[in-house]
């Protein structure tokens, strides 16, 4: 059985996430403490107690989700006898989840990942004035059709495919007028569903270039090592091992499409039969079940999930 670990992106956050892990396992609590120290604030308090609107802020949600993912991973390693280099064929993460994957593969330290995600969240929020950008989900079409709609809509401004999530779901991003036009075009073409998303910025399009520039500079200040496990990166949808390529992809993914469908297909076609979503929520688990129907997918984010995983290993 070949296994892949995947790490969730923004939108999976929920107040209280990771609290049961931290209460039950010292090694999980230590991850929250390490991130608090790295950021110089009690992010753990916001994660566990809210309010939700504070946790949902991009600059908080991004490091918070990484923290919960790595806390769960450390419990798997210490309590379930997991050796990531032996037991996991690939790691991958959706957007910010790529930082979690790199921390899991020991390419980035947890402290550096937290600080980078704080900078990333702030930079992405500042790149476009609130209300100037937008994102929309199109459901029931493939990437080529979504790109065609984005191209037609781009007469009203920047519009691009931000996330190819699989299962017939593509997210568009760009200038508000252009994205609204894309939704109208999609509906006129008979697309199953087309809806604006409640987001604060147009992620993964060229409007995010100022944030990419910030991250290019921020990444020069951290040590990036060769991953111990192949990391399937969002931009190429292929494994990346060279530290310089890791950095290049982290900069490019700010403005590029998250090629999640292709990433999952690559892992499945490379022999992965079991996917585990590590951390908060089950968003990726649902997507994977629609992309790689022959593979199993399960989420691990609670002490009960850890116990099930441990039992499954005998």
C-alpha positions in Angstrom: 0.0 0.0 0.0 1.5 3.3 -1.1 0.5 6.3 1.1 0.3 10.1 0.5 -0.2 12.7 3.1 -2.0 15.9 2.0 -2.5 19.2 3.9 -5.5 21.5 3.7 -5.7 25.1 2.5 -7.6 28.2 3.6 -11.3 27.6 4.3 -10.7 24.5 6.4 -10.2 26.5 9.6 -12.6 26.3 12.5 -12.4 27.6 16.0 -11.3 24.9 18.4 -9.3 22.9 15.8 -6.4 21.0 17.2 -7.5 21.6 20.8 -8.3 17.9 21.5 -4.9 16.9 20.1 -3.0 19.5 22.2 -4.9 18.4 25.3 -4.2 14.7 24.7 -0.6 14.8 23.5 2.3 16.8 24.7 4.0 16.7 21.3 1.0 18.3 19.7 0.9 21.0 22.4 4.6 21.7 21.8 3.9 22.6 18.1 1.3 25.2 19.1 3.9 26.6 21.7 6.6 26.7 19.0 4.4 28.7 16.6 3.3 31.1 19.4 7.0 31.7 20.1 7.9 32.1 16.4 5.1 34.7 15.9 5.5 36.4 19.3 1.8 36.1 20.1 -0.7 33.5 21.3 -2.1 32.4 18.0 -3.1 29.2 19.8 -5.6 31.2 21.8 -7.2 32.5 18.6 -7.2 29.0 17.1 -8.9 27.5 20.1 -11.1 30.3 21.4 -11.7 32.6 18.4 -13.5 34.7 17.6 -14.1 33.1 14.2 -13.7 36.4 12.3 -10.2 36.9 13.8 -9.2 33.3 13.0 -10.5 33.7 9.4 -8.3 36.6 8.7 -5.8 35.4 6.1 -2.8 36.3 8.2 -4.1 34.1 11.0 -5.8 31.3 9.1 -2.7 30.4 7.1 -0.2 29.8 10.0 -3.1 28.4 12.1 -3.9 25.6 9.6 -0.2 24.7 9.2 0.1 24.5 13.0 -2.8 22.0 13.4 -1.5 19.9 10.5 2.0 19.6 11.9 0.6 18.9 15.4 -1.4 16.0 14.0 1.7 14.8 12.1 3.9 14.8 15.2 1.3 12.8 17.1 1.3 10.2 14.3 5.1 10.1 14.4 5.3 9.8 18.2 2.2 7.8 19.1 1.5 5.7 16.0 5.1 4.9 15.1 5.0 6.6 11.8 8.3 7.2 9.9 7.4 9.7 7.2 10.5 8.8 5.1 9.6 5.1 5.2 5.8 5.1 5.3 4.8 8.0 3.0 5.5 8.1 -0.7 4.5 11.7 -1.3 3.3 14.8 0.5 1.3 17.7 -1.0 -0.7 20.7 0.2 -3.4 22.9 -1.3 -2.0 26.4 -1.6 -0.8 27.3 1.9 -0.9 23.6 2.6 2.3 23.3 0.5 4.1 25.0 3.4 2.6 22.4 5.8 3.8 19.7 3.4 7.3 21.2 3.3 7.4 21.4 7.1 6.3 17.7 7.2 9.1 16.8 4.9 11.6 18.8 7.0 12.3 21.2 4.1 11.1 24.1 6.3 11.2 24.4 10.0 7.9 24.8 11.8 8.9 28.2 13.0 10.0 29.4 9.6 6.8 28.0 8.0 4.7 29.9 10.6 6.6 33.2 10.0 6.4 32.8 6.2 2.7 32.1 6.3 2.1 35.2 8.5 4.0 37.3 5.9 2.2 35.5 3.0 -1.2 36.1 4.5 -0.6 39.8 5.2 1.0 40.3 1.7 -1.9 38.6 -0.1 -4.4 40.7 1.8 -2.6 43.9 1.0 -1.9 43.1 -2.7 -5.4 44.2 -3.8 -7.8 46.7 -2.1 -10.7 45.1 -0.4 -13.6 44.9 -2.8 -11.5 45.3 -6.0 -11.0 41.6 -6.5 -13.2 38.5 -6.3 -13.3 34.7 -6.7 -16.0 32.4 -8.0 -16.6 28.7 -8.0 -17.7 27.0 -11.2 -19.1 23.5 -10.8 -19.8 20.9 -13.5 -17.1 21.7 -16.1 -13.5 20.9 -16.9 -10.4 23.2 -16.7 -10.4 23.9 -20.4 -14.0 25.2 -20.3 -13.3 27.2 -17.2 -10.3 28.8 -18.9 -12.4 29.6 -22.0 -14.9 31.4 -19.7 -12.1 33.3 -17.9 -10.6 34.4 -21.3 -14.0 35.8 -22.4 -14.5 37.5 -19.1 -11.1 39.1 -19.1 -12.2 41.9 -21.4 -13.5 43.4 -18.1 -10.2 42.9 -16.2 -7.9 40.1 -14.9 -9.7 36.8 -14.7 -7.9 33.4 -14.4 -8.3 29.9 -13.2 -7.1 30.0 -9.6 -7.8 26.4 -8.4 -8.4 23.3 -10.5 -9.8 21.3 -7.6 -11.1 18.3 -9.5 -14.5 16.7 -9.5 -15.6 19.3 -12.0 -14.8 22.2 -9.7 -12.7 25.1 -10.9 -12.3 28.4 -9.0 -11.8 31.7 -10.9 -10.0 34.7 -9.5 -9.4 38.3 -10.7 -10.9 41.8 -10.8 -14.4 41.9 -9.4 -16.1 43.0 -12.6 -14.4 40.4 -14.6 -15.2 37.5 -12.2 -18.8 38.7 -12.0 -18.9 38.6 -15.8 -17.4 35.1 -15.8 -20.3 33.9 -13.6 -22.8 35.4 -16.0 -21.0 33.8 -19.0 -20.9 30.4 -17.1 -24.6 30.6 -16.4 -25.4 31.5 -20.0 -23.4 28.5 -21.1 -25.4 26.2 -18.9 -22.7 25.4 -16.3 -24.2 23.4 -13.5 -23.4 26.0 -10.8 -21.6 29.3 -10.8 -21.3 31.4 -7.6 -19.3 34.2 -6.1 -17.2 33.2 -3.1 -17.0 35.1 0.3 -13.3 35.8 0.1 -11.4 38.9 1.0 -8.9 38.8 -1.9 -8.4 37.4 -5.4 -5.9 34.6 -4.7 -3.8 32.8 -7.4 -4.0 35.3 -10.2 -1.7 38.1 -11.6 -3.3 40.7 -9.2 -1.3 38.9 -6.5 2.1 39.8 -8.0 2.9 42.3 -5.2 2.5 39.4 -2.7 4.7 37.2 -4.8 7.4 39.9 -4.7 7.1 40.0 -0.9 7.4 36.2 -0.6 10.4 36.1 -3.0 12.2 38.4 -0.5 11.0 36.7 2.6 12.1 33.3 1.4 15.7 34.6 1.1 15.8 34.9 4.9 15.0 31.2 5.7 16.8 27.9 5.3 15.1 25.6 2.8 16.5 22.1 2.7 15.9 19.3 0.3 12.6 17.5 1.4 13.0 14.1 3.0 9.8 13.0 1.1 8.9 14.1 -2.4 6.7 17.2 -2.3 4.2 17.4 -5.2 4.1 21.1 -5.7 1.0 23.1 -6.8 2.6 24.8 -9.8 4.1 21.9 -11.7 1.8 19.2 -10.2 5.0 17.1 -9.9 7.5 16.3 -7.2 10.1 19.0 -6.3 13.3 18.1 -4.5 15.8 20.8 -5.2 15.6 23.6 -2.6 15.9 26.3 -5.3 13.0 24.8 -7.1 11.0 24.6 -3.8 11.5 28.4 -3.3 10.7 29.2 -7.0 7.4 27.2 -6.8 6.4 28.9 -3.5 6.8 32.3 -5.2 5.0 31.3 -8.4 2.1 29.6 -6.6 0.9 33.1 -5.4 -0.1 34.1 -8.9 -0.4 30.6 -10.6 -3.2 28.0 -10.7 -3.3 25.5 -7.9 -3.2 22.3 -10.0 -4.8 20.1 -7.4 -6.6 17.7 -9.7 -3.4 17.0 -11.6 -1.4 16.6 -8.4 -3.7 14.0 -7.0 -3.8 12.2 -10.4 0.0 12.1 -10.5 0.2 10.5 -7.1 -2.5 8.0 -7.9 -0.9 7.1 -11.2 2.4 6.7 -9.3 0.9 4.0 -7.2 -0.7 5.8 -4.2 -3.7 3.9 -3.1 -4.4 5.6 0.3 -4.5 9.4 0.9 -4.7 10.9 4.4 -5.6 14.5 4.9 -3.6 15.7 7.9 -5.0 18.5 10.0 -8.3 20.5 10.0 -11.4 19.5 8.0 -12.1 17.1 5.2 -12.2 19.3 2.1 -9.3 17.6 0.3 -10.7 14.1 1.3 -13.9 14.9 -0.6 -12.0 16.2 -3.6 -9.7 13.2 -3.7 -12.6 10.8 -3.7 -13.9 12.4 -6.9 -10.5 12.6 -8.6 -8.9 9.2 -7.7 -12.0 7.0 -7.3 -10.0 3.8 -6.9 -8.0 5.2 -4.0 -9.1 5.5 -0.4 -9.1 8.9 1.4 -9.5 9.7 5.1 -8.9 12.7 7.3 -6.7 12.6 10.4 -7.3 15.6 12.8 -8.5 14.2 16.1 -7.3 11.8 18.8 -9.9 9.3 17.5 -8.5 9.6 14.0 -5.0 8.9 15.3 -6.3 5.8 17.2 -7.9 4.5 14.0 -4.8 5.0 12.0 -2.7 3.3 14.7 -5.0 0.4 14.8 -5.0 0.0 11.0 -1.2 -0.4 11.2 -1.6 -3.4 13.6 
